[in-house]
Amino acid sequence: MEEDFFLIEKTQNRLVINLFLMIFLSYIIRNKKCKFEFKKGHEFTVNS
């Protein structure tokens, strides 16, 4: 019983870590795209 609980805890931790990594990576990718678009958009709003 204790062993099963430990196994569940380990897999849960792994899932949380995987989820965090996915969110982190998607955030970085989105940020790189957004920074460029934000600069363009900012210049556009300043000009108009």
N, C-alpha and C positions, 0 to 999 in steps of 0.2 A: 504494500500500500504506500509506504513512504517512498519507495523507488519510483512508483508510478507518478506520484505527485512531483517528484524531482524532475522526471522526464517531461511532464506537462509544463512545468515552470521553465525548463530549458527551451522547449519548442515555442512557448509564448514569448520568451525573451528574443528568440531568433526572429519571430514574426514581427515584433515591435521594431527590432533593429532594421529588418528588411524594409518595413514600411517607412521608417525614418529616412533610410538611404534613398528610397524611391522619391519621397517628397523633396528631400534635399537636392537630388539630381534634377528633378523636374523644375525646381525653383531656380537653380543655377541656369539651366537651359532657357527658361522663360525670361530670366533676368537679362541674359545676354541679348536676346531678341528685343526685349522691351527697352533696354537702355538705348539702343540704336534708334528705335522707333520714337522713343520719348524725346531724344535730342532733335530728331526731325520735326516731330510734332510741336515741340517747344519753339523752335525757330519759326515754324509756320505761324504759330499763334502770335509771336512777337512781331512778325512782318505784317500780318493782316490786321 
